[in-house]
Amino acid sequence: MSGEDVREILDALSERTRYSILEALSKKPMSGDEIADAVQRSRSTVESHLSTLLRLGLVSRRREDKKYYYEATGTAQTWLSKMSMSNAARTTVSPPERPMAKGRSLYFSWLFAPILLGIVYSVANTLVPVPIWIFALAYGGISVLFCATLMELIESLLIASIVVSAVPALFKAFSVVELGLSFIISLAFLLVFGIPVWWLIKKARRS
């Protein structure tokens, strides 16, 4: 193994999510969705890291029952063992932190995405009226990219509902009752239309 190969591996393992993925795969083979649940990251984030790990030969992949399963290679097991036993390796490669509950470290995905999408919809709706159910369907599809669990999705929908209700108040006076009704209606549509779309897309990606 050349010095360049070693440097690339060390760079890869210095990223906490990739380290966590390898730790999980060193225990048993997993599918992409199982890895995402184990490290509390979105499926798209996990797939990006798996691509790097596959390229470096730290992870192998096999297809079984129309689904890909990933496993840590012998090379990865060796590096994980070295870093757990060597103080020098621990200094060179930052040890992984325990994933924050529900992906809270991904603030852009969890918090700013629903705020941004809610603002875009609200502003666009003042120019060209768009039914809330259409926004709810679109949001359900887009949320697959940043909501790994149902609880994350519900919290994201709650934030989006607040934004969709509050932004129009910047352009037109609303009473507290009107704001409350707007929030309830927005949340109801987002839950009824957004969750099924999110679930169906998640299911399709797993198959």
C-alpha positions in Angstrom: 0.0 0.0 0.0 1.4 3.3 -1.1 1.7 6.4 1.0 -1.0 8.1 -1.0 -3.3 5.1 -0.3 -2.6 5.4 3.4 -3.3 9.2 3.3 -6.6 8.7 1.5 -7.7 6.1 4.1 -6.7 8.3 7.0 -8.6 11.2 5.5 -11.6 9.0 5.0 -11.6 7.7 8.5 -11.1 11.1 10.0 -14.7 12.0 9.0 -16.9 10.9 11.9 -19.8 9.6 9.8 -17.6 7.4 7.7 -15.9 6.1 10.9 -19.3 5.3 12.4 -20.4 3.5 9.2 -17.3 1.3 9.3 -17.8 0.6 13.0 -21.4 -0.5 12.3 -20.4 -2.6 9.3 -17.6 -4.3 11.2 -20.3 -5.9 13.4 -22.5 -7.2 10.6 -23.5 -6.6 7.0 -26.2 -4.0 6.5 -28.4 -2.5 3.8 -28.3 1.2 3.1 -31.4 1.9 5.1 -30.0 -0.1 8.1 -26.8 1.8 8.0 -28.7 5.1 7.9 -30.7 4.1 11.0 -27.5 2.8 12.8 -25.6 6.1 12.3 -28.6 8.4 12.4 -27.9 10.0 9.1 -30.1 10.4 5.9 -29.9 7.8 3.2 -28.4 10.2 0.7 -25.6 11.2 3.1 -24.9 7.5 3.8 -24.8 6.7 0.1 -22.3 9.5 -0.5 -19.9 8.1 2.2 -20.4 4.5 1.0 -19.2 5.6 -2.4 -15.9 6.8 -0.9 -15.5 3.7 1.3 -16.1 1.4 -1.7 -13.6 3.2 -3.8 -10.9 2.9 -1.1 -11.6 -0.8 -0.6 -12.8 -0.4 3.0 -16.3 -1.7 2.2 -17.6 -4.4 -0.1 -21.0 -4.7 -1.5 -23.2 -7.6 -2.6 -26.7 -7.8 -4.1 -29.2 -10.1 -2.3 -33.0 -10.2 -2.8 -33.0 -7.1 -4.9 -31.2 -5.2 -2.2 -27.5 -4.2 -1.7 -25.8 -5.2 1.5 -22.5 -3.6 2.6 -19.7 -5.1 4.8 -16.5 -3.9 6.2 -13.5 -5.5 4.4 -10.4 -7.0 6.0 -8.5 -3.8 5.3 -11.2 -1.8 7.2 -11.1 -4.2 10.1 -7.3 -3.8 10.3 -7.5 0.0 10.4 -10.3 0.0 13.0 -8.2 -2.3 15.1 -5.1 -0.1 14.8 -6.9 3.0 15.7 -8.6 1.5 18.7 -5.2 0.2 20.1 -2.8 2.9 19.1 -2.7 6.3 20.9 -0.8 7.7 18.0 -3.5 6.7 15.6 -6.1 8.2 17.9 -4.3 11.5 17.8 -4.0 11.4 14.0 -7.6 10.3 13.4 -10.3 12.0 15.4 -12.5 9.4 17.3 -16.1 9.3 16.3 -18.6 11.1 18.3 -21.9 9.4 19.2 -24.4 10.5 16.6 -26.8 13.1 17.9 -30.3 12.1 18.4 -32.5 12.3 15.2 -29.7 13.9 13.1 -29.7 17.1 15.1 -26.2 17.8 13.9 -27.6 18.2 10.4 -29.2 21.6 11.2 -29.5 22.6 7.5 -31.4 19.5 6.7 -33.6 19.3 9.8 -34.2 23.0 10.5 -33.3 25.3 7.6 -34.7 23.1 4.8 -38.4 23.4 6.0 -37.9 27.1 6.8 -36.4 27.7 3.3 -39.1 25.7 1.5 -41.9 27.3 3.6 -40.6 30.8 2.7 -40.3 29.9 -1.0 -43.9 28.5 -1.1 -45.3 31.5 0.9 -43.7 34.1 -1.3 -44.6 32.3 -4.5 -48.1 31.8 -3.3 -48.5 35.6 -3.1 -47.7 35.9 -6.8 -49.4 32.8 -8.2 -51.8 31.0 -5.9 -50.7 27.4 -5.3 -53.0 25.0 -3.4 -51.4 23.9 -0.1 -52.0 20.3 -1.0 -49.7 20.6 -4.0 -47.0 22.0 -1.7 -47.7 19.2 0.7 -47.2 16.5 -2.0 -44.0 18.2 -3.2 -42.7 18.6 0.3 -43.3 14.9 1.1 -41.1 14.0 -1.9 -38.3 16.4 -1.2 -38.3 15.6 2.6 -36.9 12.1 1.8 -33.5 13.9 1.3 -33.3 15.3 4.8 -35.7 13.3 7.0 -34.5 9.8 7.8 -37.2 8.9 10.4 -40.9 9.6 10.7 -40.3 11.7 13.8 -37.9 13.9 11.9 -40.5 14.3 9.2 -43.2 15.2 11.6 -41.0 17.8 13.3 -40.0 19.2 9.8 -43.7 19.4 8.8 -44.4 21.3 12.0 -41.7 23.9 11.3 -42.8 24.2 7.7 -46.4 24.8 8.8 -45.3 27.6 11.2 -43.4 29.3 8.4 -46.3 28.9 5.9 -48.6 30.5 8.4 -46.3 33.2 9.6 -44.8 34.6 6.4 -48.1 35.8 4.9 -48.6 37.9 8.0 -45.6 40.0 6.9 -47.6 41.2 3.9 -51.1 41.3 5.4 -52.5 41.8 8.9 -53.9 38.7 10.5 -55.6 38.2 13.8 -54.3 35.6 16.3 -57.3 33.4 15.5 -56.6 33.6 11.7 -53.0 32.7 12.3 -54.0 29.8 14.4 -56.5 28.5 11.9 -53.9 28.9 9.1 -51.3 26.9 11.1 -53.8 24.1 11.8 -54.9 23.9 8.2 -51.4 23.9 6.8 -50.2 21.3 9.3 -53.2 19.1 8.5 -52.6 19.2 4.7 -48.8 18.6 5.2 -49.4 15.6 7.4 -52.2 14.0 5.3 -50.4 14.5 2.0 -46.7 14.7 2.9 -46.3 11.6 5.1 -47.8 9.1 2.6 -45.6 10.5 -0.2 -42.5 10.3 2.0 -43.3 6.8 3.1 -44.0 5.5 -0.5 -40.7 7.0 -1.7 -38.8 5.5 1.2 -40.3 2.1 0.6 -39.5 2.3 -3.2 -35.9 3.2 -2.4 -35.6 0.2 -0.1 -36.9 -2.3 -2.7 
